[in-house]
């Protein structure tokens, strides 16, 4: 029996496309190709822990994990059929399915609340998108980011015009470093993840959230192509059992150090910062569970949460009206592991 882990480096808040093969045994196992929305980081630690503990092997799956370049791109890649599953913003996935007809579905939720927002320098007094427009603040974004489809309606709800904003669009590999080096005084991102990183790099920041202005849409989760759901349902169930088992260990029992140790062990070249990762877990705690998903299995997606989200997305014109929420997600592949 042998184990193999191949990976590439991570720049600050950047993504460098790479492939990590999670291979647990020479014995035949069903291969699952997983495309992330980023390079492996904190919100992927459950995959590392499940691999390290041998839980994928127990489920008879071999996971090939590939880094990505944003949720929009990952949704398109999974829909193409080249990958079975992906991790991406469920909101961005919904837009892709509704507007482009992409044959993908959400199969498990990770961050159940909307984690999108903007970081601004601590103490700047900036409170919302209107402030950014009025004061001509440079806002760092990246093409293909999960936030892109929602910026226009968010700015509209804030009482300002998205077209009047000053955006600095850069590649994902330099998005974070552009903000830290003051190439912009705001960055549209996932604040719960990046605030601790930027603080450690000398740019402590304040947050304002999309959800505060009513953009209450799903956060990041696991998606699958309809082709994979039809052809590999048992392998996907095994993958989800192992992954949600790791989530329960990390999030349910708050074994954050075990998550850090798994990432450090399997990606030593990334040199993860323990203090930063612990702060990131703390910043995420209010995002894991909604009122409807309390006490439900890890990964479970609330029916009312999705009904509300689809209505909101239709109301703000990021998807067309009249779509059935069940077109976008399924809980049928999930195991029973409680929060």
URLINJO-V984830 format. One record per helix or strand. SS is the DSSP state (@ for helix, = for strand). FROM is the first residue (numbers start at 0). TO is the last residue. If there is no record, write none. Layout:
BEGIN
ss = [SS	SS]
from = [FROM	FROM]
to = [TO	TO]
END
This chain:
BEGIN
ss = [=	=	=	@	@	=	@	=	@	=	=	@	=	@	@	=	@	=	@	=	@	=	@	@	@	@	@	=	@	@	=	=]
from = [3	18	29	41	54	60	70	84	89	103	115	128	137	147	161	165	171	185	190	204	209	219	225	232	255	267	273	296	302	324	328	337]
to = [3	22	34	51	57	65	78	88	99	108	120	133	140	156	163	168	179	189	199	208	212	224	230	251	265	269	286	296	314	326	328	337]
END
